[in-house]
Amino acid sequence: MYQNISKQMLLFIEKNKTAFHTVDSVKQILLQNGFEELAECNKWNIKQGKSYFVTRNLSSIIAFKVGEKVSDFNFQIASVHTDSPCFKVKENAEIHVNDAYTKLNTEGYGGMIRYSWLDRPLSIAGRVLVKGSDGEICSKLLDIDRDLMMIPSVAVHMNRDMNKGLELNMQTDMLPLLSECLDEQLLLQKIAEELSVEKEQIIGSDLYVYCRDKASVWGLHNEYISSPRLDDQQCVFASLQGLLNGGNENTISMLACFDNEEVGSGTKQGAASTFLYDVTKRVSDALGKSEDDYYRAIASSFMLSADNAHAVHPNHPELTDANNNVYMNKGVVVKSHAGQKYTSDGMSIAVVRELAGKADVPLQFFSNRSDKAGGSTLGNLAMAQVSMNCVDIGLAQLAMHSAVETAGMRDTAYMISLMEAFYNSQIVQLKDGNVRIAF
């Protein structure tokens, strides 16, 4: 069972080269499951017992199921992110070298492991803005689905000290080789051909370099999976399955997929934006609820912030905490941090323990070493806009932010089971510090 789930998840990732593709895939799955699309620029007509979704920037999406008996309701939200570290293609991207090469001028997006991108087949995907004959500007998805480029290493013969430690400069060492052709607007012409438009119609784009390596299942007993973009599409897939399979008639079950987590979330479509507040408030208003109803609902709401976690490294176990360390295939990870880089606290951990017990899902607990700084994620950023109880969870993985990452075969199924238990329950705040979970 869990093997098929992980293989389905890897197929999901294979299709989704950028945040735009991830959101489009989620959108198509939601439509196939009876969800209705809303637009932020239109009036919302929302009914109890129905399911909806709305996108922002085509790279973030919030989907929700309205329970059939929502009166004193709450929101039960899982949050994930759609983006991954990679390279963004700059405007005026083509650089000619010695009348022999054309390479692309790119810049890093997110905190990647740079050397992992060397000597791998790469290509370009994203969205392109195309102007039609009527003057309308339309977004089109692009994926040049073939091995298109590579970032070649310098030979060891030309740098004998490279294995003593190599610092890679983003501008000089990490630009991909595209062609021996020196024609101008090479990339623009290729994009126009892919989209069957004239290159003059292309007036904007958000394009990213992605790794072409295929997902693999490996280990002596096929216990590991490796793929580009596991962080955080593994959680996107699992949370979406949980939403589709779950739901409670007294709650509004919601999945929030945010873009730009890897660069701080400070965009109109990021977790630190008003997107979540805007959607929850408009849902409440459309259901005829008062201002007070809305704030009471938020006070009784709960979020699972789902973003992957660092597994103990087999060659460097000393890099992790002595006790609060986690392993692949050992269950869902609960992440804590004294400085609240992660939102987990005693109350939210107690709730997730109850949910995991109901779902028969093993939990692990992660904290950074006390002498190492950790990164932040979605929960604490979203809480600045819509404050509720929140716990940070994820799945254990190795090589986070590498071009290819590794995780456990069994863990995707664990996360789906936890998400189903979350969406099937109702978590009600009785008063500050007192919560009841109804299954």
C-alpha positions as CSV (number, residue, x, y, z in Angstrom):
1,M,0.0,0.0,0.0
2,Y,2.6,2.6,1.1
3,Q,4.8,1.6,-1.9
4,N,2.0,2.6,-4.3
5,I,1.4,5.8,-2.5
6,S,5.0,6.9,-2.7
7,K,5.2,6.0,-6.4
8,Q,2.1,8.1,-7.0
9,M,3.7,11.0,-5.1
10,L,6.8,10.7,-7.3
11,L,4.7,10.8,-10.4
12,F,3.1,14.0,-9.1
13,I,6.5,15.6,-8.5
14,E,7.7,14.5,-12.0
15,K,5.0,16.7,-13.6
16,N,5.5,19.7,-11.4
17,K,8.7,21.4,-12.3
18,T,7.8,24.8,-10.8
19,A,5.3,26.3,-8.4
20,F,3.1,27.2,-11.3
21,H,3.0,23.6,-12.5
22,T,2.3,22.4,-8.9
23,V,-0.6,24.7,-8.5
24,D,-2.0,23.7,-11.9
25,S,-1.8,20.0,-11.0
26,V,-3.5,20.6,-7.6
27,K,-6.2,22.7,-9.4
28,Q,-6.9,19.9,-12.0
29,I,-7.1,17.3,-9.2
30,L,-9.5,19.5,-7.3
31,L,-11.7,20.0,-10.3
32,Q,-11.8,16.3,-10.9
33,N,-13.0,15.9,-7.3
34,G,-15.9,18.3,-7.5
35,F,-14.3,21.5,-6.3
36,E,-15.5,24.8,-7.7
37,E,-13.0,27.5,-8.8
38,L,-13.3,31.0,-7.3
39,A,-11.5,34.1,-8.4
40,E,-10.4,36.8,-6.0
41,C,-11.7,39.5,-8.4
42,N,-15.2,38.1,-8.4
43,K,-18.0,37.9,-5.8
44,W,-18.1,34.6,-3.9
45,N,-21.2,32.5,-3.5
46,I,-20.4,29.8,-1.0
47,K,-22.7,27.2,0.3
48,Q,-22.5,24.6,3.1
49,G,-21.5,21.1,2.0
50,K,-19.6,22.4,-1.0
51,S,-15.9,22.6,-1.9
52,Y,-14.0,25.4,-3.5
53,F,-10.5,26.7,-4.3
54,V,-8.9,30.0,-5.3
55,T,-5.4,30.8,-6.7
56,R,-3.1,33.8,-6.4
57,N,-0.4,34.5,-8.9
58,L,-1.1,31.0,-10.3
59,S,1.7,29.8,-7.9
60,S,-0.3,29.7,-4.6
61,I,-3.7,28.0,-4.1
62,I,-6.1,27.6,-1.1
63,A,-8.7,24.9,-1.3
64,F,-11.5,24.3,1.3
65,K,-14.4,22.1,2.1
66,V,-17.4,23.7,3.9
67,G,-19.1,21.4,6.3
68,E,-22.8,20.8,6.0
69,K,-23.5,22.0,9.6
70,V,-21.1,24.9,10.0
71,S,-22.7,27.1,12.7
72,D,-20.2,27.7,15.5
73,F,-17.5,26.7,13.0
74,N,-13.7,26.8,12.9
75,F,-11.0,26.4,10.2
76,Q,-8.7,23.4,10.2
77,I,-5.8,24.3,7.9
78,A,-2.8,22.4,6.6
79,S,-0.2,24.7,5.0
80,V,2.6,23.6,2.6
81,H,4.8,25.3,0.0
82,T,5.0,24.9,-3.7
83,D,8.5,26.3,-4.5
84,S,11.9,24.7,-4.3
85,P,15.5,26.1,-4.5
86,C,16.6,26.4,-8.1
87,F,17.9,29.1,-10.6
88,K,15.7,31.8,-12.0
89,V,16.4,33.0,-15.6
90,K,17.2,36.7,-15.8
91,E,15.9,39.1,-18.4
92,N,18.4,39.5,-21.3
93,A,19.7,36.1,-20.2
94,E,22.0,35.0,-23.1
95,I,25.8,35.5,-22.6
96,H,28.1,34.7,-25.5
97,V,31.6,33.4,-24.6
98,N,34.6,33.5,-27.0
99,D,32.5,33.2,-30.1
100,A,31.9,29.6,-29.1
101,Y,29.3,29.2,-26.4
102,T,26.0,30.7,-25.3
103,K,25.2,30.3,-21.7
104,L,22.3,31.6,-19.6
105,N,22.5,34.4,-17.0
106,T,20.7,33.1,-14.0
107,E,20.5,33.8,-10.3
108,G,19.9,31.6,-7.3
109,Y,16.4,31.1,-5.9
110,G,16.5,29.9,-2.3
111,G,19.3,28.3,-0.3
112,M,20.5,25.5,-2.6
113,I,23.4,23.1,-2.3
114,R,25.2,24.5,-5.3
115,Y,27.6,21.7,-6.2
116,S,24.6,19.2,-6.5
117,W,23.5,21.1,-9.7
118,L,26.8,20.5,-11.6
119,D,27.0,18.0,-14.5
120,R,23.3,17.1,-14.4
121,P,20.9,17.5,-17.3
122,L,18.8,20.6,-16.8
123,S,15.9,22.4,-18.6
124,I,13.6,25.4,-18.2
125,A,10.0,25.7,-17.0
126,G,7.7,28.3,-15.6
127,R,5.1,30.7,-16.9
128,V,5.1,33.0,-20.0
129,L,3.0,36.1,-20.5
130,V,1.6,36.2,-24.0
131,K,-0.2,39.1,-25.6
132,G,-3.1,38.2,-27.9
133,S,-4.5,40.0,-30.9
134,D,-7.2,41.6,-28.7
135,G,-4.6,43.0,-26.3
136,E,-5.3,40.5,-23.5
137,I,-2.2,39.3,-21.7
138,C,-2.5,35.6,-20.8
139,S,-0.4,33.3,-18.7
140,K,0.8,30.1,-20.3
141,L,2.7,27.2,-18.7
142,L,6.0,26.3,-20.2
143,D,8.1,23.1,-19.7
144,I,10.8,22.4,-22.3
145,D,10.6,18.7,-21.6
146,R,14.0,17.5,-22.7
147,D,17.6,17.7,-21.6
148,L,18.5,21.3,-22.6
149,M,21.4,22.5,-20.6
150,M,24.1,21.6,-18.1
151,I,26.4,23.4,-15.7
152,P,29.8,21.8,-16.3
153,S,32.4,21.3,-13.6
154,V,35.9,22.6,-14.0
155,A,38.2,19.5,-14.5
156,V,40.3,18.5,-11.6
157,H,43.4,18.9,-13.8
158,M,42.7,22.7,-13.9
159,N,42.1,23.0,-10.2
160,R,44.1,20.4,-8.2
161,D,42.8,21.8,-4.9
162,M,39.1,21.4,-5.6
163,N,38.7,18.4,-3.4
164,K,40.1,20.4,-0.4
165,G,37.0,22.6,-0.5
166,L,35.4,24.4,-3.4
167,E,33.5,27.7,-3.2
168,L,31.2,28.1,-6.2
169,N,30.4,31.6,-7.3
170,M,26.8,32.0,-8.5
171,Q,27.8,34.4,-11.3
172,T,31.0,32.8,-12.6
173,D,30.7,29.0,-11.8
174,M,26.9,28.3,-11.9
175,L,25.7,29.5,-15.3
176,P,24.3,26.8,-17.5
177,L,25.7,26.1,-21.0
178,L,22.9,26.3,-23.6
179,S,24.3,26.1,-27.1
180,E,27.2,26.6,-29.5
181,C,24.9,28.8,-31.5
182,L,25.5,32.6,-31.1
183,D,22.3,33.9,-32.6
184,E,20.4,36.5,-30.6
185,Q,17.2,35.7,-28.7
186,L,17.9,32.0,-28.9
187,L,15.9,31.2,-25.8
188,L,13.0,33.5,-26.8
189,Q,12.7,31.8,-30.1
190,K,12.7,28.4,-28.5
191,I,10.0,29.4,-26.1
192,A,7.9,30.8,-28.9
193,E,8.2,27.5,-30.8
194,E,7.2,25.5,-27.7
195,L,4.1,27.6,-27.1
196,S,3.2,28.0,-30.8
197,V,3.2,31.8,-30.7
198,E,5.2,34.5,-32.3
199,K,8.2,35.7,-30.2
200,E,6.9,39.3,-30.4
201,Q,3.8,38.1,-28.5
202,I,5.9,37.2,-25.5
203,I,6.1,40.2,-23.2
204,G,6.9,38.7,-19.8
205,S,8.0,35.5,-18.1
206,D,8.9,33.8,-14.8
207,L,11.3,31.0,-15.9
208,Y,13.3,28.6,-13.7
209,V,16.0,26.0,-14.4
210,Y,15.0,22.6,-13.1
211,C,16.9,19.3,-12.6
212,R,16.0,16.6,-15.1
213,D,17.0,13.6,-13.0
214,K,14.3,11.1,-12.7
215,A,12.9,9.9,-9.4
216,S,14.2,6.5,-8.1
217,V,13.3,3.9,-5.5
218,W,16.4,2.3,-4.0
219,G,17.9,0.6,-0.9
220,L,18.4,-3.1,-0.2
221,H,14.7,-3.5,0.4
222,N,13.5,-0.5,-1.7
223,E,13.1,1.5,1.5
224,Y,14.3,4.9,0.1
225,I,13.1,7.3,-2.6
226,S,15.0,10.1,-4.3
227,S,13.7,12.9,-6.4
228,P,14.1,16.6,-7.2
229,R,11.7,18.8,-5.2
230,L,10.8,16.4,-2.4
231,D,10.8,19.5,-0.2
232,D,8.0,20.4,-0.1
233,Q,6.0,18.6,-2.8
234,Q,5.9,15.4,-0.7
235,C,3.9,17.3,1.8
236,V,1.8,19.0,-0.9
237,F,0.8,15.6,-2.2
238,A,0.1,14.1,1.2
239,S,-1.9,17.1,2.4
240,L,-4.0,17.2,-0.7
241,Q,-4.8,13.5,-0.4
242,G,-5.8,14.1,3.2
243,L,-8.1,16.9,2.2
244,L,-9.7,14.8,-0.5
245,N,-10.3,11.9,1.8
246,G,-11.3,13.8,4.9
247,G,-13.7,16.4,6.1
248,N,-15.9,17.2,9.1
249,E,-19.5,18.5,8.8
250,N,-18.9,21.1,11.6
251,T,-15.7,22.6,10.3
252,I,-14.1,24.2,7.2
253,S,-11.3,22.0,6.1
254,M,-8.7,24.0,4.3
255,L,-5.4,23.4,2.4
256,A,-3.1,26.4,1.9
257,C,-0.3,25.9,-0.7
258,F,2.0,29.0,-0.6
259,D,4.7,30.0,-3.0
260,N,8.0,31.7,-2.1
261,E,8.7,29.9,1.2
262,E,12.3,29.4,0.1
263,V,12.9,33.1,-0.2
264,G,11.1,34.3,3.0
265,S,7.4,34.3,2.0
266,G,7.3,38.1,1.8
267,T,5.3,38.3,-1.4
268,K,1.6,38.7,-2.3
269,Q,1.3,35.0,-2.6
270,G,3.6,33.9,0.3
271,A,2.7,32.7,3.7
272,A,3.5,36.1,5.2
273,S,1.0,37.8,2.9
274,T,-2.7,38.5,3.5
275,F,-3.8,35.6,1.3
276,L,-4.9,33.3,4.1
277,Y,-6.6,36.1,6.0
278,D,-8.4,37.3,2.8
279,V,-9.7,33.8,2.1
280,T,-10.8,32.9,5.6
281,K,-12.5,36.3,6.0
282,R,-14.3,36.1,2.7
283,V,-15.5,32.6,3.4
284,S,-16.9,33.7,6.7
285,D,-18.6,36.7,5.1
286,A,-20.0,34.7,2.3
287,L,-21.6,32.3,4.8
288,G,-23.4,35.3,6.4
289,K,-21.3,35.2,9.5
290,S,-20.7,38.4,11.6
291,E,-17.3,40.0,12.4
292,D,-17.5,38.5,15.9
293,D,-18.3,35.0,14.4
294,Y,-15.2,35.2,12.3
295,Y,-12.9,36.1,15.1
296,R,-14.4,33.4,17.3
297,A,-13.8,30.9,14.5
298,I,-10.2,31.9,14.1
299,A,-9.6,31.6,17.9
300,S,-10.9,28.0,17.7
301,S,-8.9,27.1,14.5
302,F,-5.8,25.0,14.1
303,M,-3.0,24.7,11.6
304,L,-0.7,21.9,10.6
305,S,2.3,23.6,9.0
306,A,3.8,20.8,6.9
307,D,7.4,21.2,5.6
308,N,10.1,18.5,5.6
309,A,12.7,17.9,8.3
310,H,16.3,16.9,8.5
311,A,17.0,13.2,9.0
312,V,20.1,12.1,10.9
313,H,22.9,11.9,8.3
314,P,24.5,8.4,8.2
315,N,28.0,9.9,7.9
316,H,27.5,12.9,10.2
317,P,25.1,12.0,13.1
318,E,27.0,14.5,15.2
319,L,25.2,17.3,13.3
320,T,21.9,16.6,15.0
321,D,20.6,16.9,18.5
322,A,21.5,14.1,20.9
323,N,17.9,13.1,21.7
324,N,15.5,15.0,19.3
325,N,16.7,13.5,16.1
326,V,14.7,11.8,13.4
327,Y,15.0,9.1,10.8
328,M,13.4,8.3,7.4
329,N,10.6,5.7,7.5
330,K,10.0,6.3,11.2
331,G,6.9,8.5,11.0
332,V,5.8,12.1,10.9
333,V,8.2,14.6,12.5
334,V,7.1,17.3,15.0
335,K,9.5,20.3,14.9
336,S,10.2,22.6,17.9
337,H,12.4,25.6,18.5
338,A,12.7,27.7,21.6
339,G,12.8,30.9,19.6
340,Q,9.6,29.9,17.8
341,K,11.2,29.5,14.3
342,Y,8.8,26.6,14.5
343,T,5.3,27.3,16.0
344,S,5.0,24.0,18.0
345,D,4.3,24.5,21.7
346,G,2.9,22.3,24.4
347,M,-0.7,22.8,23.4
348,S,-0.3,22.2,19.7
349,I,2.0,19.2,20.3
350,A,-0.6,17.7,22.6
351,V,-3.2,18.0,19.8
352,V,-1.0,16.4,17.2
353,R,-0.2,13.5,19.6
354,E,-3.9,12.9,19.9
355,L,-4.4,13.0,16.2
356,A,-1.5,10.7,15.6
357,G,-2.8,8.2,18.2
358,K,-6.2,8.2,16.5
359,A,-4.6,7.5,13.1
360,D,-2.0,5.0,14.4
361,V,0.8,7.2,13.0
362,P,4.2,7.2,14.7
363,L,5.6,10.6,15.7
364,Q,9.2,11.7,15.9
365,F,10.5,14.9,17.5
366,F,13.1,17.2,16.0
367,S,15.1,20.1,17.4
368,N,18.3,21.6,16.1
369,R,21.5,21.3,18.1
370,S,21.5,24.1,20.7
371,D,24.6,25.6,19.0
372,K,23.2,25.6,15.5
373,A,20.7,28.1,14.0
374,G,17.7,26.5,12.2
375,G,15.6,27.8,9.4
376,S,12.0,28.9,9.7
377,T,9.0,27.7,7.7
378,L,5.4,28.5,7.0
379,G,3.6,28.5,10.4
380,N,5.2,31.4,12.2
381,L,4.9,33.6,9.1
382,A,1.2,32.8,8.5
383,M,0.5,33.4,12.2
384,A,1.4,37.1,11.8
385,Q,-1.7,37.4,9.6
386,V,-4.1,34.8,11.0
387,S,-3.3,33.7,14.6
388,M,-4.3,30.3,15.8
389,N,-2.8,27.2,17.5
390,C,-0.3,25.7,15.1
391,V,2.2,22.9,15.0
392,D,5.1,22.4,12.6
393,I,5.4,18.9,11.2
394,G,7.1,17.3,8.2
395,L,8.8,14.1,6.9
396,A,12.4,13.2,7.5
397,Q,14.7,13.6,4.5
398,L,18.4,13.7,3.6
399,A,20.1,16.3,1.4
400,M,17.5,19.0,1.8
401,H,17.9,21.7,-0.9
402,S,20.0,19.4,-3.1
403,A,19.1,19.1,-6.7
404,V,18.0,15.6,-5.8
405,E,16.8,14.8,-2.2
406,T,16.1,11.5,-0.4
407,A,13.2,10.4,1.8
408,G,11.6,7.3,3.2
409,M,9.3,5.0,1.2
410,R,6.8,4.6,4.1
411,D,6.5,8.2,5.3
412,T,4.2,9.7,2.7
413,A,1.5,7.2,3.7
414,Y,2.0,8.2,7.4
415,M,1.5,11.9,6.5
416,I,-1.7,11.1,4.5
417,S,-3.1,9.2,7.5
418,L,-2.4,12.0,9.9
419,M,-3.9,14.6,7.5
420,E,-7.1,12.5,7.2
421,A,-7.4,12.3,11.0
422,F,-6.9,16.0,11.2
423,Y,-9.6,16.8,8.6
424,N,-12.0,14.2,9.9
425,S,-11.9,15.7,13.5
426,Q,-13.1,18.9,15.0
427,I,-10.7,20.8,17.3
428,V,-12.6,23.2,19.5
429,Q,-11.0,25.7,21.8
430,L,-13.2,25.8,25.0
431,K,-11.3,28.6,26.5
432,D,-7.7,29.8,26.3
433,G,-5.6,26.8,27.2
434,N,-8.4,24.2,27.0
435,V,-9.1,22.3,23.8
436,R,-11.4,19.4,22.9
437,I,-10.9,17.1,19.9
438,A,-14.1,15.4,18.6
439,F,-13.4,12.5,16.2
